[in-house]
Amino acid sequence: MTYLANVTRREGDPKIIATGQSSLKPAERMVRNLGWFSIALGAAEIAFAPRVNEALGLRRSSSLPVVFGLREIMQGMLCLSVEKRVGAWSRVAGDALDIAVLMNALDRRNPKRENVKLALASLFAVTVVDVAVAASLRPERAKRARQNYQNRS
């Protein structure tokens, strides 16, 4: 990355010799990674909507994968924005919605029940990660220690 950054700099600008530690905390880095994951997953859901419907035994004309894909992309963008905490909790809410839809697809008449069970297991694992990351992000107000100015003149 250092080489790429130096190639794009103008002549006379200082060059990057080495990079230091990231200023992102582990939870913030994880939210950023989940944001990119959401965007990629949302794009895949949109691009392969008919195949997702077929794999889960949903009606071929169902637009759920497209709607859920758009939601995933928006959640990913929130995770990459300054509102990381809102983005992380929106992922948790989206996971709950996905679980509700997939539980409905567990109908005994669905010939693709095994695929739905596999999707649910994966979704539960991702939900655990989402909840852990969202819970580890604290609002900025809560991070700052309260200052005591009583003894100052």
ABEGO torsion letter per residue (X at the ends): XAAAAAAABBBGBBBBABBBBBABBAAAAAAAAAAAAAAAAAAAAAAAAAAAAAAAGBBAABAAAAAAAAAAAAAAAAAABABAAAAAAAAAAAAAAAAAAAAAAABAABAAAAAAAAAAAAAAAAAAAAAAAAAABBBAAAABBBBBAAABX
